[in-house]
Amino acid sequence: MSVLCLVELDGGAPADASLRALTLGRELGDTSVRTVVFGDSGQVPAATLAGYGATDVYVIEPGSLEGYAPQAWARVLAGLAGETGATAVLAAGTDRGNEVLAHLGAVTGLPMAANCTLVSPDGGQTHRLVRHRWAGLLLEEAVMEAPVALFTVATDSVSPVAAETPADIGVHIYKPEVADADLRVRAEESPAGAGGASLATARVVVGGGRGVGGPDGFAPLEELAGLLGGVVGVSRVVTSEGWRPHKQQVGQTGTKITPELYLACGISGAIQHIAGCAGAKHIIAINTDPGAPILAHADYAVIGDLHQVIPALVAALRAR
């Protein structure tokens, strides 16, 4: 078997969600795991990928394909899958991972399963899998029959585990031929915005809810997130009020997060929000309501006004 894995970068390092996907790919049996990275060859973390069992990394440099173009990325994966004889193509269950593999399924006519927690070959062209449905509230068992299996890995289902013995990795510069039609939808990233962590891959997320009070109330949360090396997330009511964009929403209809720390500020903790943050290793809640549902899911709770607690926390961090 041969597995091809799309690896997303976070500040020059493999995103945590991609390392989880690599871990699952490595467990598919006697297989070689080849990776695909869209980025500068001089900054590709080959040693880290080798440590997680990758045998090859195919680098698509910005000179060959600028920005994020999901259909073009899918064409690249389709070409590499054919050239390497891949029997499975996988990616992390992030916004990009799900979008690119959905395009790959459309391009190749192959079935695609999203947010899998377990995948195992079942002989021939069949894979048995378990995947999240209803934001992880339901687990579905299914069988995929396809010459090449396409699936994404649920970001909170597999722990990233390094290989016992790092692989000898080969680095290949791959220059794809991309049609203009595949570049009609493309997001160009500026250097200033390309290096920051995304909500799905951040190790620290500072969340804000209705208790923040309004758009201006997020300034202290932004400052705190910056000091902790994290990003800001929000609850659904915040996006419904138009205070922050939907791309920052954590929850069933937003992004599922798996940070080391989730600091939830002024968030009551509706079940849809919990579905999005349950994968966090540690949850700290700041709330004036001692009966807020999120406290039942928190490792630690601060019962108090976030407008007093957050500035005090920022001051303490700056003092250190």
C-alpha positions as CSV (number, residue, x, y, z in Angstrom):
1,M,0.0,0.0,0.0
2,S,1.0,3.6,-0.6
3,V,-0.5,6.6,1.2
4,L,-0.4,10.2,0.0
5,C,-1.0,12.8,2.8
6,L,-1.6,16.5,2.4
7,V,0.3,18.4,5.1
8,E,-0.7,21.9,6.1
9,L,1.9,24.2,7.6
10,D,1.4,26.4,10.7
11,G,4.2,29.0,11.1
12,G,6.6,26.8,9.1
13,A,5.9,23.6,11.1
14,P,3.5,20.9,10.2
15,A,0.1,21.7,11.6
16,D,-0.9,19.5,14.6
17,A,-4.0,18.3,12.7
18,S,-1.7,17.1,9.8
19,L,0.5,15.2,12.2
20,R,-2.6,13.4,13.5
21,A,-3.5,12.5,9.9
22,L,0.1,11.3,9.3
23,T,-0.2,9.1,12.5
24,L,-3.4,7.5,11.2
25,G,-1.9,7.0,7.7
26,R,1.1,5.3,9.2
27,E,-1.2,2.8,10.9
28,L,-2.9,1.6,7.7
29,G,-0.5,-1.4,7.5
30,D,2.7,-2.2,5.6
31,T,2.8,1.1,3.7
32,S,4.9,4.0,2.6
33,V,3.6,7.4,3.5
34,R,4.3,10.2,1.1
35,T,3.5,13.8,1.9
36,V,2.6,16.8,-0.1
37,V,3.4,20.3,1.1
38,F,2.5,23.6,-0.6
39,G,5.3,26.0,0.4
40,D,8.9,27.0,0.0
41,S,11.3,24.1,-0.3
42,G,13.9,25.9,1.9
43,Q,11.4,25.9,4.8
44,V,9.9,22.4,4.5
45,P,10.2,20.6,7.8
46,A,11.4,17.4,6.3
47,A,13.0,16.1,9.6
48,T,9.7,16.5,11.5
49,L,7.8,14.7,8.8
50,A,10.4,11.9,8.8
51,G,9.9,11.7,12.5
52,Y,6.3,10.9,11.9
53,G,7.0,8.2,9.4
54,A,6.9,10.1,6.1
55,T,9.1,8.5,3.4
56,D,8.9,11.3,0.8
57,V,7.8,14.9,0.7
58,Y,6.7,16.5,-2.6
59,V,7.1,20.2,-2.4
60,I,4.9,22.5,-4.6
61,E,6.7,25.8,-4.4
62,P,4.9,29.2,-4.7
63,G,6.5,29.8,-8.0
64,S,4.6,26.8,-9.4
65,L,1.3,27.6,-7.6
66,E,0.7,30.8,-5.7
67,G,-1.8,31.1,-2.9
68,Y,-4.5,28.7,-1.9
69,A,-6.5,27.3,-4.9
70,P,-8.5,24.3,-3.8
71,Q,-9.3,22.9,-7.2
72,A,-5.7,23.3,-8.4
73,W,-4.4,21.7,-5.2
74,A,-6.8,18.8,-5.9
75,R,-5.4,18.5,-9.4
76,V,-1.9,18.3,-7.9
77,L,-3.0,15.5,-5.6
78,A,-4.7,13.6,-8.4
79,G,-1.5,13.7,-10.5
80,L,0.7,12.6,-7.6
81,A,-1.7,9.9,-6.6
82,G,-1.4,8.5,-10.1
83,E,2.4,8.8,-10.3
84,T,3.0,7.2,-6.9
85,G,0.4,4.5,-7.2
86,A,-1.3,5.7,-4.0
87,T,-4.1,3.5,-2.7
88,A,-5.3,6.2,-0.3
89,V,-5.1,10.0,-0.1
90,L,-5.8,11.6,3.2
91,A,-5.7,15.0,4.9
92,A,-6.6,16.6,8.2
93,G,-10.3,17.3,8.7
94,T,-9.7,21.1,8.6
95,D,-11.5,23.5,6.4
96,R,-8.8,23.2,3.8
97,G,-8.4,19.5,4.1
98,N,-12.1,18.8,3.7
99,E,-12.4,21.3,0.8
100,V,-9.4,20.0,-1.2
101,L,-10.4,16.4,-0.9
102,A,-14.0,17.2,-1.8
103,H,-12.6,18.8,-5.0
104,L,-10.3,15.7,-5.5
105,G,-13.4,13.5,-5.3
106,A,-15.2,15.6,-7.9
107,V,-12.1,15.7,-10.2
108,T,-11.5,11.9,-10.0
109,G,-15.1,10.6,-9.5
110,L,-14.0,8.8,-6.4
111,P,-15.9,8.7,-3.1
112,M,-14.6,10.8,-0.2
113,A,-15.3,10.3,3.6
114,A,-14.8,13.3,5.9
115,N,-13.8,13.4,9.6
116,C,-12.8,9.7,10.0
117,T,-11.7,8.4,13.4
118,L,-10.6,5.0,12.2
119,V,-9.6,3.6,8.8
120,S,-8.5,0.0,8.1
121,P,-7.8,-1.8,4.8
122,D,-10.2,-4.7,4.3
123,G,-8.5,-6.4,1.4
124,G,-8.6,-5.5,-2.3
125,Q,-10.1,-2.1,-2.9
126,T,-12.1,-1.9,0.3
127,H,-11.6,0.1,3.5
128,R,-13.6,-0.1,6.7
129,L,-14.0,3.2,8.5
130,V,-15.6,5.0,11.4
131,R,-16.4,8.7,11.0
132,H,-18.0,11.6,12.8
133,R,-21.5,12.6,12.0
134,W,-23.6,15.4,13.5
135,A,-20.4,17.2,14.8
136,G,-19.1,14.1,16.5
137,L,-22.3,13.3,18.4
138,L,-22.8,10.2,16.3
139,L,-20.2,7.7,15.0
140,E,-21.0,6.0,11.7
141,E,-19.4,2.7,10.6
142,A,-19.1,2.4,6.8
143,V,-17.3,0.5,4.1
144,M,-15.6,2.4,1.2
145,E,-15.1,0.6,-2.1
146,A,-12.8,2.5,-4.4
147,P,-9.5,1.9,-6.2
148,V,-8.2,4.9,-4.2
149,A,-9.7,5.8,-0.9
150,L,-10.1,9.5,-0.1
151,F,-10.7,10.6,3.5
152,T,-9.9,13.3,6.1
153,V,-9.1,12.6,9.7
154,A,-11.2,14.1,12.5
155,T,-8.9,16.6,14.2
156,D,-9.7,15.5,17.7
157,S,-9.8,11.7,17.2
158,V,-6.2,10.7,16.8
159,S,-3.3,11.7,19.0
160,P,-0.1,12.8,17.1
161,V,2.4,10.0,17.8
162,A,6.0,10.1,16.3
163,A,7.3,6.9,14.7
164,E,9.5,4.6,16.7
165,T,12.2,4.9,14.0
166,P,12.3,8.1,11.8
167,A,12.1,7.3,8.1
168,D,14.7,8.1,5.6
169,I,12.9,10.8,3.7
170,G,13.4,12.0,0.2
171,V,12.5,15.6,-0.8
172,H,11.2,16.2,-4.3
173,I,10.4,19.5,-6.0
174,Y,7.2,18.9,-7.9
175,K,6.2,21.4,-10.7
176,P,2.6,20.7,-11.7
177,E,0.9,21.9,-14.9
178,V,-2.1,23.9,-13.7
179,A,-4.9,25.0,-16.1
180,D,-6.2,28.6,-15.8
181,A,-9.7,27.2,-15.0
182,D,-8.4,25.6,-11.9
183,L,-7.2,29.0,-10.6
184,R,-10.5,30.9,-10.9
185,V,-11.0,30.5,-7.2
186,R,-7.8,31.4,-5.4
187,A,-6.9,33.1,-2.0
188,E,-3.6,34.9,-2.1
189,E,-2.0,35.2,1.3
190,S,0.2,38.2,2.3
191,P,3.4,37.5,4.2
192,A,2.0,39.3,7.2
193,G,-1.0,37.0,7.4
194,A,0.5,33.7,6.3
195,G,2.5,32.8,9.3
196,G,-0.2,33.0,12.0
197,A,-1.9,29.9,13.4
198,S,-5.4,29.1,12.2
199,L,-8.3,28.4,14.5
200,A,-8.3,24.7,13.7
201,T,-4.6,24.2,14.3
202,A,-3.8,26.7,17.1
203,R,-2.3,25.4,20.4
204,V,-4.0,28.2,22.4
205,V,-7.5,29.6,21.7
206,V,-9.0,32.5,23.6
207,G,-12.8,32.4,23.1
208,G,-15.2,35.2,23.6
209,G,-19.0,35.0,23.9
210,R,-21.9,37.4,24.6
211,G,-20.3,38.3,27.9
212,V,-17.6,40.2,26.0
213,G,-20.2,42.9,25.5
214,G,-19.6,44.0,21.9
215,P,-17.0,44.3,19.2
216,D,-14.8,46.7,21.2
217,G,-14.6,44.1,24.1
218,F,-12.4,41.8,22.1
219,A,-9.3,44.0,22.2
220,P,-8.2,42.5,25.6
221,L,-8.8,39.0,24.3
222,E,-6.7,39.8,21.2
223,E,-3.9,41.0,23.5
224,L,-4.1,38.0,25.7
225,A,-4.1,35.6,22.7
226,G,-1.0,37.4,21.3
227,L,0.8,37.0,24.6
228,L,0.0,33.3,24.7
229,G,0.9,32.7,21.1
230,G,-2.7,31.8,20.2
231,V,-5.8,33.0,18.3
232,V,-9.2,34.3,19.2
233,G,-12.4,32.2,18.7
234,V,-16.0,33.1,19.3
235,S,-19.4,31.6,20.0
236,R,-22.3,31.6,17.5
237,V,-24.1,34.5,19.1
238,V,-21.1,36.7,18.5
239,T,-21.2,36.0,14.8
240,S,-25.0,36.3,14.7
241,E,-24.6,39.8,16.2
242,G,-22.0,40.7,13.6
243,W,-19.3,41.4,16.2
244,R,-16.8,39.0,14.6
245,P,-16.5,37.0,11.3
246,H,-17.9,33.5,11.0
247,K,-14.4,32.1,10.3
248,Q,-13.7,32.6,14.0
249,Q,-16.7,30.7,15.2
250,V,-16.1,27.6,17.4
251,G,-18.8,25.0,17.4
252,Q,-21.0,22.6,15.5
253,T,-21.6,25.1,12.7
254,G,-18.1,26.6,13.0
255,T,-14.7,25.1,13.5
256,K,-13.8,22.2,15.8
257,I,-10.7,23.0,17.7
258,T,-8.1,20.8,19.5
259,P,-5.8,23.2,21.3
260,E,-3.6,22.5,24.4
261,L,-5.6,25.3,26.1
262,Y,-9.0,26.8,25.5
263,L,-9.8,29.9,27.6
264,A,-13.5,30.5,27.3
265,C,-14.5,34.1,28.3
266,G,-18.1,35.0,28.8
267,I,-19.4,31.9,27.0
268,S,-22.4,30.1,28.5
269,G,-21.5,26.8,26.8
270,A,-24.5,25.6,24.6
271,I,-24.1,22.0,23.4
272,Q,-23.4,23.2,19.9
273,H,-20.4,25.2,21.2
274,I,-19.2,22.2,23.3
275,A,-19.2,20.1,20.2
276,G,-16.6,22.4,18.8
277,C,-14.3,22.7,21.8
278,A,-14.6,19.3,23.4
279,G,-11.3,18.2,21.8
280,A,-9.3,20.8,23.8
281,K,-6.9,19.2,26.2
282,H,-7.6,21.8,28.9
283,I,-10.5,24.2,29.2
284,I,-10.5,27.2,31.5
285,A,-13.8,29.1,31.8
286,I,-14.2,32.7,33.0
287,N,-17.9,33.5,33.7
288,T,-20.0,35.5,36.2
289,D,-22.6,32.7,36.3
290,P,-21.6,29.8,38.5
291,G,-24.3,27.7,36.8
292,A,-23.1,28.2,33.3
293,P,-23.1,24.9,31.4
294,I,-19.5,25.3,30.2
295,L,-18.3,25.0,33.8
296,A,-19.3,21.3,33.7
297,H,-16.8,20.8,31.0
298,A,-14.0,23.0,32.3
299,D,-10.9,21.8,34.1
300,Y,-10.7,25.2,35.9
301,A,-13.2,28.0,36.4
302,V,-12.9,31.6,37.4
303,I,-16.2,33.0,38.7
304,G,-15.8,36.7,37.9
305,D,-16.1,39.5,35.4
306,L,-13.9,38.9,32.4
307,H,-13.4,42.7,32.1
308,Q,-11.5,42.6,35.3
309,V,-10.0,39.1,35.1
310,I,-8.5,39.4,31.5
311,P,-6.7,42.7,32.2
312,A,-5.3,41.3,35.4
313,L,-4.1,38.2,33.5
314,V,-2.5,40.3,30.8
315,A,-0.7,42.5,33.4
316,A,0.6,39.4,35.1
317,L,1.9,37.9,31.9
318,R,3.6,41.2,30.9
319,A,5.2,41.4,34.3
320,R,6.8,38.0,33.7
